[in-house]
Amino acid sequence: MENIEILNEVHKGAKMGMESIGTIADKTEDVNFKKVLTSQYNEYKKIYDNSEVLLTKNNGIPEDIPPMQNVMTWMGIQMNTLTDTSNNKLADLMIQGINMGIIKGNEILNHEKDMPNETKKLVTDYVALQERNLDEMKKWL
């Protein structure tokens, strides 16, 4: 995987996290849960912005999430919360997405040994963020 591809994977993963949080946050009335989601959104935004800076610095073009993937994620959240918008259910949905991000990030770290240090730091920060978010979401189950 080339450096630009790695940066775009993180870029898209952070964007997916932000978009999922936006959809999930609209489903809850719990002020404390919304605060946690807002905090996580802001952390994803930092990773997203950093990936965009590195992409530009490395002459890459930031890629968007494929529209169909966006629609499928949104529809999945809508379908899974038709009858249950409890914090437990919303945290469960967040955990599913977070786990996908952790897996992808660790695959990159384990298989792409020759990436530049700044890219490795970004991927490491992304995985650490996901792991913190996972721990936080478990409290809401």
C-alpha positions as CSV (number, residue, x, y, z in Angstrom):
1,M,0.0,0.0,0.0
2,E,1.4,3.4,-1.0
3,N,1.7,6.2,1.5
4,I,-1.1,8.2,-0.2
5,E,-3.4,5.1,0.0
6,I,-2.6,4.8,3.7
7,L,-3.3,8.5,4.4
8,N,-6.6,8.2,2.4
9,E,-7.7,5.1,4.4
10,V,-7.2,7.1,7.7
11,H,-8.9,10.1,6.0
12,K,-12.0,8.1,5.0
13,G,-12.1,6.3,8.4
14,A,-12.1,9.5,10.3
15,K,-14.8,11.0,8.0
16,M,-16.9,7.8,8.5
17,G,-16.6,8.2,12.2
18,M,-17.6,11.9,12.0
19,E,-20.6,11.1,9.8
20,S,-21.7,8.1,12.0
21,I,-21.5,10.3,15.1
22,G,-23.6,12.9,13.5
23,T,-26.3,10.4,12.6
24,I,-26.2,8.7,16.1
25,A,-26.2,12.0,18.0
26,D,-29.5,13.0,16.3
27,K,-31.0,9.8,17.8
28,T,-30.4,10.6,21.5
29,E,-31.9,13.1,23.9
30,D,-29.3,12.3,26.6
31,V,-27.2,15.4,27.1
32,N,-24.3,13.4,28.7
33,F,-24.2,10.9,25.8
34,K,-24.3,13.8,23.3
35,K,-21.3,15.4,25.1
36,V,-19.3,12.2,24.7
37,L,-20.3,11.9,21.0
38,T,-19.3,15.6,20.4
39,S,-16.0,15.0,22.0
40,Q,-15.3,12.0,19.9
41,Y,-16.4,13.9,16.8
42,N,-13.9,16.6,17.6
43,E,-11.1,14.0,17.9
44,Y,-12.0,12.4,14.6
45,K,-12.0,15.9,13.0
46,K,-8.4,16.4,14.2
47,I,-7.3,13.1,12.6
48,Y,-9.3,14.0,9.5
49,D,-7.6,17.4,9.3
50,N,-4.2,16.0,9.9
51,S,-4.7,13.4,7.2
52,E,-5.7,16.1,4.8
53,V,-2.6,18.1,5.6
54,L,-0.3,15.1,5.1
55,L,-2.1,14.2,1.8
56,T,-1.6,17.7,0.5
57,K,2.0,17.7,1.7
58,N,2.6,14.4,-0.2
59,N,0.9,15.6,-3.4
60,G,-2.1,13.4,-2.7
61,I,-5.8,14.2,-3.2
62,P,-8.1,13.5,-0.3
63,E,-10.7,10.9,-1.2
64,D,-14.2,10.9,-0.1
65,I,-16.1,7.9,1.2
66,P,-17.9,6.2,-1.7
67,P,-21.5,7.6,-1.8
68,M,-23.0,4.1,-1.7
69,Q,-21.0,3.2,1.5
70,N,-22.3,6.5,3.0
71,V,-25.9,5.6,2.1
72,M,-25.5,2.0,3.4
73,T,-24.1,3.2,6.7
74,W,-26.8,5.8,7.2
75,M,-29.5,3.2,6.3
76,G,-28.0,0.7,8.6
77,I,-28.2,3.1,11.5
78,Q,-31.8,4.1,10.6
79,M,-32.9,0.4,10.4
80,N,-31.1,-0.6,13.6
81,T,-32.7,2.3,15.6
82,L,-36.3,2.1,14.3
83,T,-37.6,0.6,17.5
84,D,-34.7,1.3,19.9
85,T,-32.8,4.5,20.3
86,S,-31.5,3.7,23.8
87,N,-28.0,4.7,24.7
88,N,-27.2,1.0,24.9
89,K,-28.3,0.5,21.3
90,L,-26.5,3.6,20.0
91,A,-23.3,2.7,21.8
92,D,-23.5,-0.8,20.4
93,L,-23.8,0.6,16.8
94,M,-20.8,2.9,17.5
95,I,-18.8,0.0,18.8
96,Q,-19.4,-1.9,15.6
97,G,-18.0,0.9,13.5
98,I,-15.1,1.6,16.0
99,N,-14.1,-2.1,15.8
100,M,-13.8,-1.8,12.0
101,G,-11.6,1.2,12.3
102,I,-9.3,-0.5,14.9
103,I,-9.0,-3.6,12.6
104,K,-8.2,-1.5,9.5
105,G,-5.7,0.7,11.4
106,N,-3.9,-2.3,12.9
107,E,-3.8,-4.1,9.6
108,I,-2.0,-1.0,8.2
109,L,0.4,-0.9,11.2
110,N,1.2,-4.6,11.0
111,H,1.6,-4.9,7.2
112,E,3.0,-1.5,6.1
113,K,6.4,-1.4,7.8
114,D,8.0,1.1,5.3
115,M,5.6,4.0,5.8
116,P,7.0,7.5,6.6
117,N,7.2,8.3,10.3
118,E,4.6,11.1,10.1
119,T,2.1,8.6,8.4
120,K,2.9,6.0,11.0
121,K,2.2,8.5,13.8
122,L,-1.1,9.4,12.2
123,V,-2.2,5.8,11.9
124,T,-1.0,5.1,15.5
125,D,-3.0,8.1,16.7
126,Y,-6.0,7.0,14.8
127,V,-5.9,3.5,16.3
128,A,-5.4,5.0,19.8
129,L,-8.4,7.3,19.3
130,Q,-10.5,4.3,18.3
131,E,-9.4,2.3,21.3
132,R,-10.3,5.2,23.6
133,N,-13.6,5.6,21.9
134,L,-14.3,1.9,22.3
135,D,-13.6,2.1,26.0
136,E,-15.9,5.1,26.4
137,M,-18.7,3.5,24.4
138,K,-18.5,0.3,26.6
139,K,-19.6,2.4,29.5
140,W,-22.9,3.1,27.8
141,L,-23.8,-0.6,27.2
